[in-house]
Amino acid sequence: MVEGAETMEESGRRGARVSMADVARLAGVSSQTVSRVSNGSPSVVPRTRERVLAAMEELGYRPNSAARALKRGEFRTLGVIAFTLSTTGTLRTLEAIAGSAAQEGYAITLIPVAVPTQDGVLGAFTRLGELAVDAVIVIMEVHLLDAADVRLPQGLHVVVADSEAGDRYGMVDTDQRGGTRAAVSHLLDLGHRTVHHLAGPRESFCAERRARAWRERLGESGCPVPDPIHGDWSAEGGYRAGLDLAADPECTAVFVANDQMALGVLRAMHEQGRSVPEDVSVVGFDDIAEAASFLPPLTTVRQDFHEVGRRLVAGALRRLRGEADGPGASLVPTELIVRASTAPPSV
């Protein structure tokens, strides 16, 4: 080895000993200026910022974010509790939360709850407390197995997605009722006598809202209300239910609670010789990226998951800053996207 050369281990130890004062001396600025650069303050002029960043890189200095967080009393991290990671709604909402949080300079820490129980929720909050987060977003989606209503710990900054807790917490959801009514009205306006419904799981909040709005809209029009069929959100579950629907000659229109199950219904109708939309019209919910490529392209209700995520993050930060108004539901509008899977009945 060349005399005086450093090993990687020695270099790492040198970098670990570098202080803010070392950076300030090399850059020719005050320690306060280095601190402002580390915290992303816009008050530092670009030329000085570049000099400080160059000094940090040369010395191998890394700001101690944990120490800064303790000093400021905030960690720039949002906790997210989710009951399932398998549904389109949850995954797209998580993606939107992560993107919106990043735009605000926050990271997210995700804690999945394997079994939706009260203890599971409280355990997730305990874990997030250990990991030090500033506020928590809870994506409920399903009813707890052991409680009529969720009980969240007191004294925390909490926003809830997709639940019935708007009277106690800040809550953000898609306008499930409005989207469903638009879908059912579209089918009735085409001339269908009634609309069958392939619902989501019974324990799902959004499935419950969509089924309730479907029944409400049919009742307002004096239409017969068929017994709903409950699926599991999957294309395979939609296919199994679709076989039953295809066997019913009175079924000329189906409102399906999500696009994945609608895909299965389309397959079942095709296999049973019932043409869509000539014999049966089909409407889905979500407007997943593939919906326009179904055969036929699927009429569906578009949910704005990006806006849901943005409002959840904004609500969490307002509560963190003491700016929130208190409990209440914020509903993100939906949009009916009409494609080729719906048409007037043939008879």
C-alpha positions as CSV (number, residue, x, y, z in Angstrom):
1,M,0.0,0.0,0.0
2,V,1.2,3.5,-0.8
3,E,2.4,5.3,2.4
4,G,-0.3,7.6,3.8
5,A,-3.1,6.1,1.7
6,E,-6.4,5.4,3.5
7,T,-8.3,2.1,3.5
8,M,-12.0,2.2,2.8
9,E,-12.6,1.5,6.5
10,E,-10.4,4.3,7.6
11,S,-12.1,6.7,5.1
12,G,-15.5,5.6,6.5
13,R,-14.3,6.4,10.1
14,R,-13.0,9.8,8.9
15,G,-16.4,10.6,7.3
16,A,-18.3,9.5,10.4
17,R,-16.3,12.1,12.5
18,V,-17.0,15.0,10.2
19,S,-19.0,17.7,11.9
20,M,-21.1,20.6,10.7
21,A,-18.3,22.9,11.9
22,D,-15.8,21.1,9.6
23,V,-18.1,21.7,6.6
24,A,-18.6,25.3,7.6
25,R,-14.8,25.9,7.8
26,L,-14.1,24.3,4.4
27,A,-17.0,26.2,2.7
28,G,-16.1,29.4,4.4
29,V,-19.6,29.9,6.0
30,S,-21.2,29.7,9.4
31,S,-22.5,26.5,10.9
32,Q,-26.0,28.1,10.8
33,T,-25.7,28.3,7.0
34,V,-24.7,24.6,6.8
35,S,-27.7,23.8,8.9
36,R,-30.0,25.8,6.6
37,V,-28.6,24.0,3.6
38,S,-29.1,20.6,5.3
39,N,-32.7,21.5,6.1
40,G,-33.5,22.6,2.5
41,S,-34.1,26.2,3.5
42,P,-34.7,28.5,0.5
43,S,-33.0,31.4,2.2
44,V,-29.5,30.4,1.1
45,V,-28.3,31.9,-2.1
46,P,-27.5,29.4,-4.9
47,R,-23.8,30.1,-5.0
48,T,-23.4,29.6,-1.2
49,R,-25.6,26.4,-1.3
50,E,-23.4,24.9,-4.0
51,R,-20.2,25.7,-2.0
52,V,-21.7,24.0,1.1
53,L,-22.9,21.0,-0.8
54,A,-19.4,20.6,-2.4
55,A,-17.8,20.7,1.0
56,M,-20.3,18.1,2.3
57,E,-19.4,15.8,-0.6
58,E,-15.6,16.3,-0.2
59,L,-15.7,15.6,3.5
60,G,-18.2,12.8,3.3
61,Y,-20.6,14.6,5.6
62,R,-24.1,13.3,6.1
63,P,-26.7,15.3,8.1
64,N,-28.0,13.5,11.1
65,S,-31.7,13.5,10.3
66,A,-32.7,11.7,13.4
67,A,-31.0,14.4,15.6
68,R,-32.6,17.2,13.6
69,A,-36.0,15.5,13.9
70,L,-35.7,15.2,17.7
71,K,-34.7,18.9,17.9
72,R,-37.6,20.1,15.7
73,G,-40.1,17.6,17.2
74,E,-40.9,16.2,13.8
75,F,-39.7,13.3,11.7
76,R,-40.9,14.2,8.1
77,T,-42.5,10.8,8.0
78,L,-46.1,9.8,7.6
79,G,-47.3,6.4,8.9
80,V,-49.7,4.4,6.7
81,I,-51.8,1.5,8.1
82,A,-53.5,-0.7,5.5
83,F,-55.7,-3.8,5.9
84,T,-54.9,-5.3,2.6
85,L,-52.4,-4.9,-0.2
86,S,-54.2,-7.0,-2.8
87,T,-56.9,-4.7,-4.1
88,T,-56.7,-2.1,-6.9
89,G,-58.1,0.6,-4.7
90,T,-55.6,0.2,-1.9
91,L,-52.5,-0.2,-4.1
92,R,-53.4,2.9,-6.2
93,T,-54.2,4.9,-3.1
94,L,-50.8,3.9,-1.5
95,E,-49.1,4.9,-4.7
96,A,-50.8,8.3,-4.6
97,I,-50.0,8.8,-0.9
98,A,-46.4,8.1,-1.5
99,G,-46.2,10.5,-4.4
100,S,-48.0,13.3,-2.6
101,A,-46.0,12.8,0.5
102,A,-42.7,13.0,-1.5
103,Q,-43.9,16.3,-3.0
104,E,-44.3,17.7,0.5
105,G,-40.9,16.5,1.5
106,Y,-42.2,13.5,3.6
107,A,-41.4,9.8,3.5
108,I,-44.0,7.1,4.4
109,T,-43.7,4.1,6.6
110,L,-46.2,1.3,5.7
111,I,-47.6,-1.1,8.3
112,P,-49.9,-3.8,6.9
113,V,-52.4,-5.3,9.3
114,A,-52.8,-9.0,8.4
115,V,-56.0,-9.6,10.3
116,P,-58.5,-6.7,10.6
117,T,-59.1,-6.7,14.4
118,Q,-59.0,-3.9,17.0
119,D,-55.8,-5.4,18.5
120,G,-54.3,-5.5,15.0
121,V,-55.0,-1.7,14.5
122,L,-53.7,-0.8,18.0
123,G,-50.6,-2.9,17.4
124,A,-49.9,-1.1,14.1
125,F,-50.2,2.3,15.9
126,T,-47.8,1.0,18.6
127,R,-45.3,0.0,15.9
128,L,-45.6,3.3,14.2
129,G,-45.0,5.1,17.5
130,E,-41.7,3.2,17.9
131,L,-40.7,4.2,14.3
132,A,-41.4,7.8,15.0
133,V,-43.9,9.3,12.6
134,D,-45.6,12.7,12.6
135,A,-49.1,11.7,11.5
136,V,-51.0,8.5,10.5
137,I,-53.2,7.6,7.5
138,V,-55.4,4.6,7.9
139,I,-56.8,2.8,4.9
140,M,-59.7,0.9,6.5
141,E,-61.5,-0.7,3.5
142,V,-63.0,-3.5,5.6
143,H,-65.0,-3.7,8.8
144,L,-63.1,-4.9,11.9
145,L,-63.9,-8.5,12.7
146,D,-64.2,-7.9,16.5
147,A,-65.8,-4.4,16.7
148,A,-68.7,-2.5,15.3
149,D,-66.6,0.6,15.0
150,V,-62.8,1.2,14.9
151,R,-61.3,2.9,18.0
152,L,-58.1,4.7,17.3
153,P,-55.7,5.9,19.9
154,Q,-56.3,9.5,21.2
155,G,-53.9,12.3,20.8
156,L,-52.6,11.4,17.4
157,H,-52.9,13.2,14.0
158,V,-55.0,10.7,12.1
159,V,-56.8,10.8,8.7
160,V,-58.9,7.8,7.6
161,A,-59.6,6.5,4.1
162,D,-62.6,4.4,3.0
163,S,-64.5,4.0,6.2
164,E,-67.6,5.1,8.1
165,A,-65.6,7.2,10.6
166,G,-66.1,10.6,9.2
167,D,-68.1,11.7,12.3
168,R,-65.0,11.1,14.5
169,Y,-62.0,11.6,12.2
170,G,-61.0,13.4,9.1
171,M,-62.0,11.0,6.3
172,V,-61.4,10.9,2.6
173,D,-63.2,8.7,0.1
174,T,-64.3,8.5,-3.5
175,D,-67.9,9.4,-4.0
176,Q,-69.0,5.8,-4.1
177,R,-72.7,6.7,-4.0
178,G,-72.5,9.2,-6.8
179,G,-70.5,6.9,-9.1
180,T,-72.9,4.0,-8.5
181,R,-75.9,6.1,-9.2
182,A,-74.4,7.3,-12.5
183,A,-73.7,3.7,-13.6
184,V,-77.2,2.5,-12.7
185,S,-78.9,5.5,-14.2
186,H,-76.9,5.0,-17.5
187,L,-78.2,1.4,-17.8
188,L,-81.8,2.4,-16.9
189,D,-81.6,5.3,-19.4
190,L,-80.6,2.8,-22.1
191,G,-84.0,1.1,-21.5
192,H,-83.1,-1.9,-19.3
193,R,-85.9,-3.0,-17.1
194,T,-83.6,-3.4,-14.1
195,V,-79.9,-3.8,-13.3
196,H,-78.3,-6.9,-11.6
197,H,-75.4,-6.3,-9.3
198,L,-72.2,-8.3,-8.7
199,A,-71.1,-6.8,-5.3
200,G,-67.8,-6.9,-3.5
201,P,-67.2,-8.8,-0.3
202,R,-69.7,-8.2,2.5
203,E,-67.0,-6.9,4.9
204,S,-65.9,-4.1,2.5
205,F,-66.9,-0.5,3.2
206,C,-66.8,0.5,-0.5
207,A,-68.7,-2.6,-1.6
208,E,-71.4,-1.9,1.0
209,R,-71.8,1.7,-0.2
210,R,-72.0,0.7,-3.9
211,A,-74.6,-2.0,-3.1
212,R,-76.6,0.5,-1.0
213,A,-76.6,3.1,-3.8
214,W,-77.5,0.5,-6.4
215,R,-80.5,-0.6,-4.4
216,E,-81.5,3.0,-3.7
217,R,-81.4,4.0,-7.4
218,L,-83.5,1.1,-8.5
219,G,-86.0,1.7,-5.8
220,E,-86.4,5.4,-6.9
221,S,-87.3,4.2,-10.4
222,G,-89.7,1.6,-9.2
223,C,-87.6,-1.2,-10.8
224,P,-87.4,-4.8,-9.5
225,V,-84.4,-5.2,-7.2
226,P,-82.7,-8.6,-7.9
227,D,-80.7,-10.4,-5.2
228,P,-77.1,-9.2,-5.4
229,I,-74.3,-11.7,-5.8
230,H,-71.2,-11.2,-3.7
231,G,-67.8,-11.7,-5.2
232,D,-64.2,-11.3,-3.9
233,W,-62.9,-8.5,-6.2
234,S,-61.0,-11.0,-8.4
235,A,-61.5,-11.8,-12.1
236,E,-61.9,-15.5,-11.2
237,G,-64.7,-14.6,-8.7
238,G,-66.3,-12.4,-11.4
239,Y,-66.2,-15.4,-13.8
240,R,-67.9,-17.7,-11.3
241,A,-70.7,-15.1,-10.6
242,G,-70.9,-14.4,-14.3
243,L,-71.8,-18.0,-15.1
244,D,-74.9,-17.6,-12.8
245,L,-75.8,-14.3,-14.3
246,A,-75.4,-15.6,-17.9
247,A,-77.9,-18.5,-17.0
248,D,-80.6,-15.9,-16.1
249,P,-82.5,-14.9,-19.2
250,E,-84.0,-11.9,-17.4
251,C,-80.5,-10.5,-16.9
252,T,-79.8,-7.8,-19.5
253,A,-77.7,-5.4,-17.5
254,V,-75.1,-5.9,-14.8
255,F,-73.4,-3.3,-12.6
256,V,-70.2,-4.9,-11.3
257,A,-68.5,-3.4,-8.2
258,N,-65.0,-3.4,-9.7
259,D,-63.3,-3.8,-13.1
260,Q,-61.4,-7.1,-12.3
261,M,-64.7,-8.9,-11.6
262,A,-66.2,-7.3,-14.7
263,L,-63.4,-8.9,-16.7
264,G,-64.5,-12.3,-15.4
265,V,-68.2,-11.5,-16.2
266,L,-67.2,-10.7,-19.8
267,R,-65.5,-14.1,-20.1
268,A,-68.4,-15.9,-18.6
269,M,-70.9,-14.2,-20.9
270,H,-68.8,-15.0,-24.0
271,E,-68.4,-18.7,-23.0
272,Q,-72.2,-19.0,-22.4
273,G,-73.0,-17.5,-25.8
274,R,-74.4,-14.2,-24.5
275,S,-73.0,-11.3,-26.4
276,V,-71.9,-8.1,-24.7
277,P,-73.5,-5.6,-25.1
278,E,-76.1,-7.0,-27.5
279,D,-77.6,-9.4,-25.0
280,V,-76.1,-8.1,-21.7
281,S,-74.7,-4.7,-20.8
282,V,-71.8,-4.6,-18.3
283,V,-70.6,-1.6,-16.2
284,G,-67.5,-1.8,-13.9
285,F,-66.0,0.4,-11.3
286,D,-62.4,1.8,-11.0
287,D,-61.4,2.4,-14.6
288,I,-58.2,0.4,-14.3
289,A,-55.6,1.0,-17.0
290,E,-56.6,-2.2,-18.9
291,A,-60.4,-1.4,-18.9
292,A,-60.2,0.3,-22.3
293,S,-58.5,-2.9,-23.7
294,F,-61.2,-5.4,-22.5
295,L,-63.2,-7.0,-25.3
296,P,-65.4,-5.1,-25.6
297,P,-63.9,-2.0,-24.0
298,L,-65.5,-1.6,-20.6
299,T,-67.9,1.1,-19.5
300,T,-66.9,1.9,-16.0
301,V,-66.8,4.5,-13.2
302,R,-63.5,6.3,-12.9
303,Q,-62.0,6.9,-9.5
304,D,-59.4,9.6,-9.0
305,F,-57.0,7.8,-6.8
306,H,-54.3,10.6,-7.2
307,E,-56.7,13.1,-5.7
308,V,-57.7,10.7,-2.9
309,G,-54.0,10.4,-2.0
310,R,-53.4,14.1,-2.2
311,R,-56.3,14.9,0.1
312,L,-55.2,12.3,2.6
313,V,-51.7,13.7,2.8
314,A,-52.9,17.3,2.9
315,G,-55.4,16.4,5.7
316,A,-52.7,14.7,7.7
317,L,-50.4,17.7,7.4
318,R,-53.1,20.2,8.3
319,R,-53.8,18.2,11.5
320,L,-50.0,18.1,12.2
321,R,-49.9,21.9,11.8
322,G,-53.1,22.5,13.9
323,E,-55.0,23.8,10.9
324,A,-57.7,21.1,10.6
325,D,-61.3,21.8,11.2
326,G,-62.0,18.5,12.9
327,P,-64.0,15.4,11.8
328,G,-65.7,15.3,8.5
329,A,-65.7,13.5,5.1
330,S,-64.1,14.8,2.0
331,L,-65.5,13.0,-1.1
332,V,-63.6,12.9,-4.4
333,P,-65.9,13.1,-7.4
334,T,-66.2,10.1,-9.8
335,E,-66.8,10.1,-13.6
336,L,-68.7,7.6,-15.7
337,I,-66.7,6.5,-18.7
338,V,-68.9,5.2,-21.4
339,R,-67.4,2.6,-23.8
340,A,-68.6,-0.3,-25.8
341,S,-69.8,-2.7,-23.2
342,T,-73.2,-1.0,-22.8
343,A,-76.1,-0.6,-25.2
344,P,-80.0,-0.6,-25.2
345,P,-81.5,-4.1,-24.6
346,S,-82.2,-6.1,-27.8
347,V,-85.8,-6.9,-26.8
